[in-house]
Amino acid sequence: MLALWRVRALRLPCVRRPCPRCDGPADFNCSERFRVNANGGRLDVWLIYLCVACGYRWNHRVHRRVLPADIDVVGFETNDPALVRTHAIAGPAPFSVLGDPAEGIEFAVDPLLVVRLDRVLAQGLAISRSTVGRLGVSRKDLARPVRSGQVVRFRSRLSMGVG
């Protein structure tokens, strides 16, 4: 019998990129706000990210020179959360795992979340990642991001396989 585990991001993923103020790579959090600019009857839209360390603003381009009729202008101007999630950059973020262990586990993963299988299993089973590594799953599979529809089957208490 398969149990469904829901893996959800607790917040939008951050982006690691160079920060001109910090003089090196830094994490940028999504502000969950858009910037919309009109130019000659066409619109440019950006999703704003802020450097965690210094607050420097980076605008991630969403649309360039589009006609207002081609996009949801009101949604961008009101910072619609669904549009923010649609245009946010996927990456690592804190996550939660909801589900009970069973003979097998099928995953439903937040599309913005990128997290390794070993991290999800460790959190969901409440065991260390080193213990997860001894459960019979190949290191290659454990190091890959978990994806929706992926199945992990338990053959016994201490061994399982990935399908």
Backbone as a printed PyTorch tensor [residue, N CA C, xyz], in Angstrom:
tensor([[[  0.8420,  -1.1780,   0.0000],
         [  0.0000,   0.0000,   0.0000],
         [  0.8970,   1.2540,   0.0000]],

        [[  0.5410,   2.2380,  -0.8220],
         [  1.3140,   3.4730,  -0.9140],
         [  0.6890,   4.5590,  -0.0560]],

        [[  1.5400,   5.2770,   0.6380],
         [  1.1120,   6.4730,   1.3690],
         [  1.5440,   7.6810,   0.5480]],

        [[  0.7330,   8.7190,   0.5360],
         [  1.0790,   9.9380,  -0.1790],
         [  1.7360,  10.9020,   0.7930]],

        [[  2.9400,  11.3360,   0.4510],
         [  3.6460,  12.3550,   1.2320],
         [  3.6010,  13.6560,   0.4510]],

        [[  3.0990,  14.6940,   1.0730],
         [  3.0830,  16.0260,   0.4650],
         [  4.3010,  16.7990,   0.9700]],

        [[  5.1210,  17.2460,   0.0260],
         [  6.3260,  17.9970,   0.3600],
         [  6.0860,  19.4330,  -0.1020]],

        [[  5.9740,  20.3510,   0.8600],
         [  5.6250,  21.7350,   0.5540],
         [  6.7000,  22.6890,   1.0450]],

        [[  6.9230,  23.7170,   0.2430],
         [  7.8460,  24.7800,   0.6460],
         [  7.1640,  25.6240,   1.7150]],

        [[  7.8910,  25.9790,   2.7810],
         [  7.3410,  26.8250,   3.8350],
         [  7.3820,  28.3010,   3.4550]],

        [[  8.2620,  28.6350,   2.5140],
         [  8.3220,  29.9820,   1.9540],
         [  8.8570,  29.8540,   0.5390]],

        [[  8.7990,  30.9300,  -0.2120],
         [  9.3270,  30.8850,  -1.5700],
         [ 10.8390,  30.6610,  -1.5310]],

        [[ 11.3590,  29.9350,  -2.5050],
         [ 12.8020,  29.6840,  -2.5360],
         [ 13.6040,  30.9760,  -2.7010]],

        [[ 14.7990,  30.9840,  -2.1300],
         [ 15.6990,  32.1140,  -2.3410],
         [ 16.5770,  31.8140,  -3.5570]],

        [[ 17.1880,  32.8520,  -4.0720],
         [ 18.0570,  32.7370,  -5.2400],
         [ 19.4610,  33.1380,  -4.8120]],

        [[ 20.4440,  32.3380,  -5.1720],
         [ 21.8450,  32.6780,  -4.8780],
         [ 22.4360,  33.3010,  -6.1300]],

        [[ 22.9050,  34.5450,  -5.9930],
         [ 23.4630,  35.2730,  -7.1290],
         [ 24.4160,  36.3450,  -6.6160]],

        [[ 25.2380,  36.9110,  -7.5010],
         [ 26.1690,  37.9590,  -7.0580],
         [ 25.4130,  39.2030,  -6.5840]],

        [[ 25.8850,  39.7720,  -5.4890],
         [ 25.3240,  41.0270,  -4.9810],
         [ 26.3910,  42.1060,  -5.1300]],

        [[ 26.0910,  43.1960,  -5.8510],
         [ 27.0940,  44.2500,  -6.0340],
         [ 27.5130,  44.9220,  -4.7230]],

        [[ 26.6180,  45.0150,  -3.7640],
         [ 26.9630,  45.6460,  -2.4820],
         [ 27.7860,  44.7290,  -1.5880]],

        [[ 27.4740,  43.4490,  -1.6170],
         [ 28.1760,  42.4900,  -0.7460],
         [ 29.4830,  41.9990,  -1.3710]],

        [[ 29.7410,  42.3310,  -2.6160],
         [ 30.9450,  41.9130,  -3.3350],
         [ 31.1240,  40.3970,  -3.3700]],

        [[ 30.0500,  39.7000,  -3.6690],
         [ 30.1440,  38.2550,  -3.7870],
         [ 28.7670,  37.6320,  -3.8480]],

        [[ 28.7240,  36.3030,  -3.8860],
         [ 27.4230,  35.6310,  -3.9440],
         [ 26.6360,  35.8440,  -2.6530]],

        [[ 25.3310,  36.0100,  -2.8100],
         [ 24.4530,  36.2260,  -1.6690],
         [ 23.0900,  35.6100,  -1.9620]],

        [[ 22.3370,  35.3530,  -0.9070],
         [ 20.9720,  34.8520,  -1.0570],
         [ 20.0210,  36.0280,  -1.2150]],

        [[ 19.1000,  35.9020,  -2.1750],
         [ 18.0840,  36.9060,  -2.4080],
         [ 16.7200,  36.2790,  -2.1570]],

        [[ 15.9340,  36.8760,  -1.2590],
         [ 14.5760,  36.4120,  -0.9790],
         [ 13.5840,  37.1410,  -1.8690]],

        [[ 12.5410,  36.4500,  -2.2650],
         [ 11.4840,  37.0500,  -3.0640],
         [ 10.6680,  37.9920,  -2.1790]],

        [[ 10.4630,  39.2240,  -2.6550],
         [  9.6770,  40.1950,  -1.8910],
         [  8.1850,  39.9700,  -2.0700]],

        [[  7.8160,  39.0890,  -2.9970],
         [  6.4250,  38.8080,  -3.3540],
         [  5.7240,  40.0430,  -3.9040]],

        [[  6.5090,  40.8950,  -4.5560],
         [  5.9840,  42.1070,  -5.1830],
         [  6.5210,  42.2220,  -6.6040]],

        [[  5.6640,  42.7370,  -7.4680],
         [  6.0470,  42.9750,  -8.8450],
         [  6.3050,  44.4530,  -9.0630]],

        [[  7.1040,  44.7530, -10.0620],
         [  7.2770,  46.1130, -10.5620],
         [  6.7670,  46.1030, -11.9890]],

        [[  5.8270,  47.0030, -12.2960],
         [  5.2610,  47.1170, -13.6300],
         [  5.6030,  48.4930, -14.1580]],

        [[  6.1390,  48.5470, -15.3880],
         [  6.5310,  49.8090, -15.9880],
         [  5.9720,  49.8740, -17.4100]],

        [[  5.3240,  51.0010, -17.7430],
         [  4.7880,  51.1940, -19.0870],
         [  5.7750,  52.0070, -19.9140]],

        [[  5.9080,  51.6120, -21.1790],
         [  6.7960,  52.3290, -22.0880],
         [  6.2140,  52.2290, -23.4950]],

        [[  5.6670,  53.3260, -23.9910],
         [  5.1200,  53.3490, -25.3480],
         [  3.9830,  52.3820, -25.5760]],

        [[  3.0970,  52.2200, -24.6230],
         [  1.9550,  51.3230, -24.7840],
         [  2.2660,  49.8660, -24.5070]],

        [[  3.4690,  49.5660, -24.1700],
         [  3.8610,  48.1920, -23.8210],
         [  4.3380,  48.1680, -22.3830]],

        [[  4.3220,  46.9740, -21.8000],
         [  4.6720,  46.8440, -20.3830],
         [  5.9030,  45.9740, -20.1830]],

        [[  6.6620,  46.3290, -19.1520],
         [  7.7270,  45.4800, -18.6220],
         [  7.2960,  45.1000, -17.2130]],

        [[  7.5280,  43.8420, -16.8370],
         [  7.1630,  43.3610, -15.5000],
         [  8.3580,  42.6240, -14.9110]],

        [[  8.6490,  42.9250, -13.6410],
         [  9.7200,  42.2500, -12.9050],
         [  9.1820,  41.7490, -11.5760]],

        [[  9.7490,  40.6620, -11.0870],
         [  9.5010,  40.1890,  -9.7250],
         [ 10.7020,  40.6130,  -8.8960]],

        [[ 10.4500,  41.2940,  -7.7890],
         [ 11.5240,  41.9040,  -6.9970],
         [ 12.0740,  40.9140,  -5.9710]],

        [[ 13.3950,  40.7970,  -5.9420],
         [ 14.1210,  40.0080,  -4.9400],
         [ 15.0150,  40.9590,  -4.1560]],

        [[ 15.2270,  40.6490,  -2.8650],
         [ 16.0560,  41.4810,  -1.9930],
         [ 17.1760,  40.6580,  -1.3820]],

        [[ 18.3880,  41.2180,  -1.3630],
         [ 19.5350,  40.5480,  -0.7500],
         [ 19.2740,  40.4030,   0.7470]],

        [[ 19.4850,  39.2020,   1.2540],
         [ 19.2590,  38.9300,   2.6740],
         [ 20.2190,  39.7390,   3.5450]],

        [[ 21.4540,  39.9070,   3.0910],
         [ 22.4840,  40.5700,   3.8980],
         [ 22.3570,  42.0920,   3.9010]],

        [[ 22.1320,  42.6930,   2.7220],
         [ 22.1960,  44.1540,   2.6560],
         [ 20.9260,  44.8320,   2.1370]],

        [[ 19.9760,  44.0510,   1.6500],
         [ 18.7400,  44.6330,   1.1470],
         [ 18.7970,  45.1190,  -0.2880]],

        [[ 19.9010,  44.8730,  -0.9870],
         [ 20.0090,  45.2890,  -2.3860],
         [ 18.8600,  44.6730,  -3.1820]],

        [[ 18.2990,  45.4520,  -4.0890],
         [ 17.1360,  45.0380,  -4.8680],
         [ 17.5720,  44.5070,  -6.2340]],

        [[ 17.0980,  43.3070,  -6.5650],
         [ 17.3360,  42.7270,  -7.8800],
         [ 15.9850,  42.4410,  -8.5180]],

        [[ 15.7830,  42.9160,  -9.7360],
         [ 14.5310,  42.7120, -10.4570],
         [ 14.6860,  41.5490, -11.4390]],

        [[ 13.9370,  40.4930, -11.2000],
         [ 13.9220,  39.3220, -12.0800],
         [ 12.8690,  39.5690, -13.1740]],

        [[ 13.3030,  39.6290, -14.4260],
         [ 12.3930,  39.9470, -15.5260],
         [ 11.3570,  38.8390, -15.7200]],

        [[ 10.0910,  39.2490, -15.7660],
         [  8.9770,  38.3360, -16.0060],
         [  8.4440,  38.5370, -17.4280]],

        [[  8.2020,  39.7820, -17.8150],
         [  7.7320,  40.1110, -19.1690],
         [  8.4970,  41.3200, -19.6780]],

        [[  8.7410,  41.3300, -20.9850],
         [  9.4420,  42.4580, -21.6130],
         [  8.6330,  42.9260, -22.8090]],

        [[  8.2550,  44.1920, -22.7820],
         [  7.5790,  44.8460, -23.9030],
         [  6.3670,  44.0680, -24.4030]],

        [[  5.4660,  43.7180, -23.4920],
         [  4.2440,  43.0070, -23.8710],
         [  3.0740,  43.9810, -23.9200]],

        [[  2.0760,  43.6360, -24.6930],
         [  0.8520,  44.4340, -24.7270],
         [  0.0410,  44.1620, -23.4710]],

        [[ -0.5950,  45.1870, -22.9020],
         [ -1.3940,  44.9800, -21.6920],
         [ -2.4820,  43.9220, -21.8520]],

        [[ -3.0310,  43.7790, -23.0370],
         [ -4.0870,  42.7930, -23.2690],
         [ -3.5580,  41.3580, -23.1960]],

        [[ -2.2450,  41.1660, -23.3070],
         [ -1.6570,  39.8260, -23.3260],
         [ -1.3240,  39.2720, -21.9470]],

        [[ -1.4420,  40.0910, -20.8990],
         [ -1.0940,  39.6300, -19.5440],
         [ -2.1640,  40.0740, -18.5540]],

        [[ -2.1000,  39.5450, -17.3410],
         [ -3.0140,  39.9060, -16.2560],
         [ -2.4580,  41.1330, -15.5330]],

        [[ -2.7050,  42.3100, -16.0960],
         [ -2.1390,  43.5390, -15.5480],
         [ -2.5850,  43.7590, -14.1070]],

        [[ -3.8630,  43.5540, -13.8280],
         [ -4.3800,  43.7710, -12.4710],
         [ -3.7000,  42.8270, -11.4800]],

        [[ -3.5000,  41.5860, -11.8750],
         [ -2.8240,  40.6240, -11.0060],
         [ -1.4060,  41.0480, -10.6600]],

        [[ -0.6790,  41.5600, -11.6470],
         [  0.6830,  42.0300, -11.3940],
         [  0.6790,  43.2960, -10.5390]],

        [[ -0.2540,  44.2050, -10.7910],
         [ -0.3030,  45.4540, -10.0260],
         [ -0.7380,  45.2320,  -8.5810]],

        [[ -1.5310,  44.1810,  -8.3200],
         [ -1.9860,  43.8930,  -6.9570],
         [ -1.1440,  42.8220,  -6.2800]],

        [[ -0.0690,  42.3760,  -6.9560],
         [  0.8440,  41.3630,  -6.4000],
         [  0.0980,  40.0810,  -6.0200]],

        [[ -0.6920,  39.5830,  -6.9470],
         [ -1.4710,  38.3700,  -6.7400],
         [ -0.5410,  37.2130,  -6.3320]],

        [[ -0.7860,  36.5810,  -5.1750],
         [  0.0890,  35.4960,  -4.7010],
         [  0.2180,  34.3390,  -5.6940]],

        [[ -0.8360,  34.0250,  -6.4230],
         [ -0.7540,  32.9400,  -7.4040],
         [  0.2150,  33.3160,  -8.5360]],

        [[  0.1830,  34.5740,  -8.9590],
         [  1.1290,  35.0250,  -9.9900],
         [  2.5570,  35.0420,  -9.4510]],

        [[  2.7140,  35.4290,  -8.1980],
         [  4.0510,  35.4160,  -7.5870],
         [  4.6090,  34.0010,  -7.6270]],

        [[  3.8220,  33.0010,  -7.2070],
         [  4.2740,  31.6080,  -7.2030],
         [  4.5710,  31.1230,  -8.6290]],

        [[  3.7700,  31.5850,  -9.5910],
         [  3.9710,  31.1780, -10.9760],
         [  5.3040,  31.6780, -11.5200]],

        [[  5.7070,  32.8760, -11.1220],
         [  6.8930,  33.4900, -11.6990],
         [  8.1290,  33.4560, -10.7930]],

        [[  7.9910,  32.9400,  -9.5850],
         [  9.1510,  32.8290,  -8.6940],
         [ 10.1180,  31.7900,  -9.2470]],

        [[ 11.3770,  31.9520,  -8.9330],
         [ 12.4200,  31.0390,  -9.3970],
         [ 12.4600,  29.8310,  -8.4700]],

        [[ 12.4580,  28.6350,  -9.0500],
         [ 12.5030,  27.4090,  -8.2640],
         [ 13.8770,  27.2530,  -7.6240]],

        [[ 13.9040,  26.6520,  -6.4310],
         [ 15.1780,  26.4370,  -5.7620],
         [ 14.9820,  25.8440,  -4.3810]],

        [[ 16.0530,  25.7970,  -3.5930],
         [ 15.9470,  25.2500,  -2.2450],
         [ 15.2140,  26.2000,  -1.3190]],

        [[ 14.4560,  25.6310,  -0.3850],
         [ 13.7240,  26.4170,   0.6100],
         [ 13.3920,  25.4980,   1.7740]],

        [[ 13.0990,  26.0730,   2.9430],
         [ 12.6210,  25.2300,   4.0440],
         [ 11.3340,  24.5220,   3.6070]],

        [[ 11.1470,  23.2860,   4.0640],
         [  9.9900,  22.5190,   3.6100],
         [  9.3760,  21.7190,   4.7410]],

        [[  8.1460,  21.2640,   4.5130],
         [  7.4820,  20.3690,   5.4540],
         [  7.0790,  19.1100,   4.7060]],

        [[  6.9920,  18.0100,   5.4480],
         [  6.5810,  16.7300,   4.8900],
         [  5.3570,  16.2740,   5.6580]],

        [[  4.2690,  16.0520,   4.9300],
         [  3.0390,  15.5710,   5.5490],
         [  2.7160,  14.1940,   5.0050]],

        [[  2.5930,  13.2030,   5.8790],
         [  2.2830,  11.8430,   5.4660],
         [  2.8390,  10.8540,   6.4590]],

        [[  2.3060,   9.6480,   6.4140],
         [  2.7360,   8.5940,   7.3200],
         [  3.5420,   7.5450,   6.5690]],

        [[  4.5440,   6.9590,   7.2120],
         [  5.2910,   5.8730,   6.5680],
         [  4.3670,   4.6800,   6.3110]],

        [[  4.5910,   3.9860,   5.2240],
         [  3.8310,   2.7870,   4.8810],
         [  4.7740,   1.8560,   4.1270]],

        [[  4.2170,   0.8330,   3.4660],
         [  5.0490,  -0.0740,   2.6830],
         [  5.7060,   0.6310,   1.5100]],

        [[  5.0800,   1.7220,   1.0900],
         [  5.6290,   2.5180,   0.0040],
         [  5.1660,   3.9530,   0.1310]],

        [[  5.9010,   4.8420,  -0.4740],
         [  5.5870,   6.2690,  -0.3880],
         [  5.5740,   6.8390,  -1.7990]],

        [[  4.5310,   7.6010,  -2.1040],
         [  4.4960,   8.3670,  -3.3490],
         [  4.5560,   9.8370,  -2.9580]],

        [[  5.2850,  10.6240,  -3.7240],
         [  5.5040,  12.0220,  -3.3780],
         [  4.6660,  12.9600,  -4.2370]],

        [[  4.1440,  13.9940,  -3.5960],
         [  3.5250,  15.1350,  -4.2780],
         [  4.3450,  16.3390,  -3.8210]],

        [[  5.1260,  16.9070,  -4.7370],
         [  6.1100,  17.9220,  -4.3780],
         [  5.7070,  19.2820,  -4.9370]],

        [[  5.8370,  20.3120,  -4.0940],
         [  5.6160,  21.6850,  -4.5210],
         [  6.5070,  21.9520,  -5.7310]],

        [[  5.9570,  22.4440,  -6.8530],
         [  6.7620,  22.6110,  -8.0680],
         [  7.9300,  23.5860,  -7.9370]],

        [[  7.8730,  24.5160,  -6.9950],
         [  8.9760,  25.4650,  -6.8240],
         [ 10.1080,  24.9070,  -5.9740]],

        [[  9.8540,  23.8140,  -5.2940],
         [ 10.8190,  23.2850,  -4.3340],
         [ 11.8030,  22.3380,  -5.0040]],

        [[ 13.0790,  22.5350,  -4.7060],
         [ 14.1350,  21.6290,  -5.1580],
         [ 14.8120,  21.1200,  -3.8880]],

        [[ 14.5720,  19.8400,  -3.5650],
         [ 15.1320,  19.2560,  -2.3420],
         [ 15.4930,  17.7980,  -2.6120]],

        [[ 16.6290,  17.3900,  -2.0730],
         [ 17.1210,  16.0330,  -2.2790],
         [ 16.2220,  15.0090,  -1.5880]],

        [[ 16.1470,  13.8200,  -2.2000],
         [ 15.3510,  12.7260,  -1.6520],
         [ 15.8010,  12.3600,  -0.2400]],

        [[ 17.1130,  12.3260,   0.0140],
         [ 17.5790,  11.9370,   1.3490],
         [ 17.1060,  12.9200,   2.4240]],

        [[ 17.0250,  14.1990,   2.1060],
         [ 16.5410,  15.1900,   3.0800],
         [ 15.0620,  14.9800,   3.3900]],

        [[ 14.2730,  14.6910,   2.3520],
         [ 12.8330,  14.4690,   2.5550],
         [ 12.6010,  13.2150,   3.3820]],

        [[ 13.2980,  12.1300,   3.0430],
         [ 13.1300,  10.8890,   3.8120],
         [ 13.5760,  11.0600,   5.2560]],

        [[ 14.6870,  11.7420,   5.4670],
         [ 15.1660,  11.9560,   6.8370],
         [ 14.1470,  12.7330,   7.6560]],

        [[ 13.5960,  13.7930,   7.0760],
         [ 12.6140,  14.5940,   7.8140],
         [ 11.3110,  13.8190,   8.0100]],

        [[ 10.8330,  13.1510,   6.9620],
         [  9.5660,  12.4280,   7.0510],
         [  9.6140,  11.2180,   7.9630]],

        [[ 10.7540,  10.5400,   8.0200],
         [ 10.9030,   9.3590,   8.8750],
         [ 11.4990,   9.6950,  10.2380]],

        [[ 11.8770,  10.9480,  10.4360],
         [ 12.4870,  11.4090,  11.6880],
         [ 13.7490,  10.6130,  12.0230]],

        [[ 14.6100,  10.4610,  11.0120],
         [ 15.8930,   9.7910,  11.2040],
         [ 16.9760,  10.6710,  10.5920]],

        [[ 18.2230,  10.3560,  10.8800],
         [ 19.3270,  11.1410,  10.3300],
         [ 19.5420,  10.8010,   8.8540]],

        [[ 20.1890,  11.7010,   8.1310],
         [ 20.4840,  11.4490,   6.7250],
         [ 21.4700,  10.2860,   6.5770]],

        [[ 22.3620,  10.1190,   7.5300],
         [ 23.2880,   8.9880,   7.4410],
         [ 22.5260,   7.6690,   7.5940]],

        [[ 21.4880,   7.6350,   8.4230],
         [ 20.6560,   6.4380,   8.5550],
         [ 19.8910,   6.1900,   7.2670]],

        [[ 19.3860,   7.2430,   6.6360],
         [ 18.7020,   7.1050,   5.3480],
         [ 19.6490,   6.4610,   4.3430]],

        [[ 20.9110,   6.8410,   4.3710],
         [ 21.8970,   6.2830,   3.4480],
         [ 22.1160,   4.7940,   3.6090]],

        [[ 21.7270,   4.2510,   4.7620],
         [ 21.8880,   2.8120,   5.0070],
         [ 20.6070,   2.0240,   4.7490]],

        [[ 19.6020,   2.6510,   4.1500],
         [ 18.3200,   1.9790,   3.9450],
         [ 18.2030,   1.2540,   2.6110]],

        [[ 19.2570,   1.2420,   1.8120],
         [ 19.2310,   0.4550,   0.5850],
         [ 18.9540,   1.2360,  -0.6820]],

        [[ 18.8030,   2.5310,  -0.6040],
         [ 18.5890,   3.3510,  -1.8020],
         [ 19.9570,   3.7800,  -2.3100]],

        [[ 20.1240,   3.7760,  -3.6230],
         [ 21.4310,   4.1450,  -4.1710],
         [ 21.7560,   5.5940,  -3.8250]],

        [[ 23.0370,   5.8560,  -3.6350],
         [ 23.4800,   7.2220,  -3.3290],
         [ 23.0700,   8.1840,  -4.4290]],

        [[ 23.1040,   7.6960,  -5.6470],
         [ 22.7370,   8.5170,  -6.7970],
         [ 21.2720,   8.9910,  -6.6750]],

        [[ 20.3650,   8.0630,  -6.3330],
         [ 18.9520,   8.4250,  -6.1760],
         [ 18.7440,   9.3600,  -4.9900]],

        [[ 19.4430,   9.1070,  -3.8910],
         [ 19.2840,   9.9390,  -2.7000],
         [ 19.7600,  11.3710,  -2.9370]],

        [[ 20.7370,  11.5370,  -3.8040],
         [ 21.3010,  12.8580,  -4.0540],
         [ 20.4850,  13.6720,  -5.0600]],

        [[ 19.5500,  13.0340,  -5.7260],
         [ 18.7310,  13.7360,  -6.7160],
         [ 17.5210,  14.3880,  -6.0570]],

        [[ 17.0240,  15.4560,  -6.6730],
         [ 15.8060,  16.0850,  -6.1340],
         [ 14.6070,  15.1400,  -6.2320]],

        [[ 13.7970,  15.1430,  -5.2000],
         [ 12.5640,  14.3590,  -5.2120],
         [ 11.5920,  15.0360,  -6.1680]],

        [[ 10.7480,  14.2420,  -6.8250],
         [  9.8120,  14.8070,  -7.7950],
         [  8.4210,  14.2120,  -7.5730]],

        [[  7.4230,  14.9450,  -7.9970],
         [  6.0470,  14.4500,  -7.8820],
         [  5.8910,  13.1710,  -8.6840]],

        [[  5.1750,  12.2170,  -8.1040],
         [  4.9570,  10.9320,  -8.7580],
         [  6.0260,   9.9000,  -8.4610]],

        [[  7.1440,  10.3200,  -7.8720],
         [  8.2160,   9.3820,  -7.5250],
         [  7.7250,   8.4650,  -6.4070]],

        [[  8.1330,   7.2000,  -6.4770],
         [  7.7020,   6.2110,  -5.4900],
         [  8.9190,   5.5890,  -4.8190]],

        [[  8.8500,   5.4490,  -3.5010],
         [  9.8560,   4.7310,  -2.7140],
         [  9.1260,   3.5860,  -2.0420]],

        [[  9.5940,   2.3560,  -2.2450],
         [  8.9600,   1.1750,  -1.6430],
         [  9.8690,   0.5890,  -0.5700]],

        [[  9.2570,   0.2190,   0.5500],
         [  9.9750,  -0.4310,   1.6440],
         [  9.8650,  -1.9320,   1.4610]],

        [[ 11.0210,  -2.6050,   1.3840],
         [ 11.0250,  -4.0640,   1.3010],
         [ 11.0430,  -4.6740,   2.7070]],

        [[ 11.7030,  -3.9980,   3.6170],
         [ 11.7200,  -4.4080,   5.0230],
         [ 12.0120,  -3.1540,   5.8250]],

        [[ 12.1730,  -3.3160,   7.1070],
         [ 12.4420,  -2.1470,   7.9400],
         [ 13.7110,  -1.4120,   7.5690]],

        [[ 14.7190,  -2.1270,   7.1390],
         [ 16.0030,  -1.4970,   6.8860],
         [ 16.3870,  -1.4760,   5.4110]],

        [[ 15.4870,  -1.8680,   4.5200],
         [ 15.8330,  -1.7470,   3.1080],
         [ 14.6270,  -1.2710,   2.3160]],

        [[ 14.8980,  -0.4740,   1.3240],
         [ 13.8320,   0.0020,   0.4480],
         [ 14.4450,   0.2970,  -0.9010]],

        [[ 13.6050,   0.4510,  -1.8930],
         [ 14.0620,   0.7500,  -3.2380],
         [ 13.3180,   1.9210,  -3.8020]],

        [[ 13.8560,   2.5410,  -4.8170],
         [ 13.2190,   3.7010,  -5.4460],
         [ 12.6440,   3.2400,  -6.7760]],

        [[ 11.3900,   3.6330,  -7.0490],
         [ 10.7630,   3.2550,  -8.2960],
         [ 10.2740,   4.4280,  -9.0700]]])
